[in-house]
Amino acid sequence: METKEIVMIAKELEDVQRQLRAAGQGAPPVDALREELRDVTRLTLQDGVRGVIVEKFDESKANDGLVALEAFEDSISRFKDALRTAKDTRTLVQYEERALEALGNVEDAMAPQFPFEIPPKYARLPRLMGRATVECELRLNGSGRAKRGLLTLVLDGYNAPLTAGNFMDLVNKKFYDGMPIQRADGFVVQTGQPKGPAEGFVDPRTKRVRRIPLEVRVTGDRDPYYEATLEDLGIYNQPLQLPFNAMGTMAMAHTDGSPNSASSQFFWLLKDSELTPTGGNVLDGRYGVFGYVVEGADLLTELQVGDKIECMQVISGHQKFVPGDPKAPEVSFEGSS
């Protein structure tokens, strides 16, 4: 349930996001960001607003809501502190993602209902009805570089419930544990192709590869678009809720020309302002983004083919995961096989 107060705060954060997006990897617009964050703080703490938010918490979630609200206020304070020393936008994007995650948790305490309806034809697919956090432990192999590292990932089910839900389901199934890095070319780091002839995760109930539709949500729209690229829809240049705008942007891989062929392979973007300019690259609207690396993103530049994902585990957001309905009809769409 979106309230006027939450909408106003979210709008200011979206303005922050646009400022960061426009800057790419260059110097951050510090003065403009400070002004936006002052507005966020004013909206959160001004007389009566905090009380209105607290009053609208679901009775059973009131304690969680208070914790989330304090975490949100703390995330904004840390964002402000980071502005004093930031030399590029990469670090600031991580603070912005943490603030959005915390605001999402505040919304969860107020929201017994999801903001839009997922089409019934996808009832068989798992979904994430909110945000979740995943820890990814990596092992780097090879002479002189053997070490372990940790990534913290935020999955955004508010804007990509099926894509994030598919990934979270595979994490819960330990599908990625022990999986080697299969591509590391300076543009993306990719993994998720299982051993054997299968091109993705084989659903044990159907004995076939489970595929998910391309899912992209345009800023300002209530519902995501499914099964078609924005280029196919003739709206390629529209701003997205989940753009390729940061190092460690996570998206599902699919076969060229078949946007609905994604199953288990995913990639992390190695953001480059020339190859992937924010708002003008060839990836936005063609691949389904479902989350971001919020801690440890620099480690991605060290990964090579053959390095491994030791394990992944969900550390928050378990309650927002909904498994697919096994009694629902199998999903079919253009591009599936």
C-alpha positions, 0 to 999 in steps of 0.5 A: 500500500503506497501512502502519500508520505511514502510516495513523496519520499520515494520521489525524492529518492528517485530524483537522487537516482536520476542525478546519479544515472546522469553522472554515469561514472564521472564526478557526482553532482554533490551539491544537487545530491545534498539538496535532494537528501535534505528534502528526504530528511525533511519529509521523513522527520517533519512534524507529524509525518513520521507519526503518520507513517508509524500509525499506518503500520500493520498491527502485526508488523509494527515492531518491524516497521519501526526498525525499518524506519530507523534503518532508513533514517540511518541509511540517509545519514550514511549517504550524506556522510559519504557525499563528503568524500565521494570522488565518483558515483559508484560508491554513492549508487550503493548507498542509494540502493541501501536507502531504497531497500530500507524504504521498501522494508518500511513499505512492507510493514504498511503493505499487506498487498503487492502494488500490482497483479502478476498475470495469472498465466505465470502462476506456476513460476516462483516470485519475490513479493518485495526485496531480499538480500543474498550473500554470495561467497566467491573463491578465486583460484590460480597462482598468486590469487587464491582467496575468498571474497563476499558479495552482498546482493539485493534482489528487487521483487517490487519491480521484477517479481518473477525474475527475482523470484526465479533467482531466489528459488535457485539460491534456495535450491543451492543451484549456484553453490560450486558453480564456476564463473563461465565468462569474464570478458571485462564487460560482464561476469556470467555464470549459471550454466549447469553441467550436462546438456540442459541449458538451464534449471530442469524442473524436477516436476516437468523434467524440462528446463524452466524458463521465465519471461523477460520482465521490464518495468518502465518508470511511472508505469504500474505494471511491468512489460512481459515477453517483449523487449522495449525495442519491440514495443517501440518504447526503447528510450523510456527510463526504467525502474531497474536500469543498467546503471551501476557496477554489479547490476544483475540480469538474466542471460538469454539466447540472442533473439529469444528474450523469453529463454532465460532460465538460470544463467545470469550476469553481473555488469562491469559498468563502463561509462563508454560501453554502457552509458546510463540511459543509452546502452544496448542492454536496457530493455533487452535483458531483465535486471533483478538486483544489484551488488551493494557490497563487494562490487569491486571484487567482480573485476578480479573474477576470471573463468574458473573461479567459483561461487562457493555458496549463496544464501538468503539472509533476509526477505525469506518471508517475501518469497512465494513458490510457484503453484505446481497445479497451475498450467505450464507456462508457455510464451514466444521464445521458449523451448 
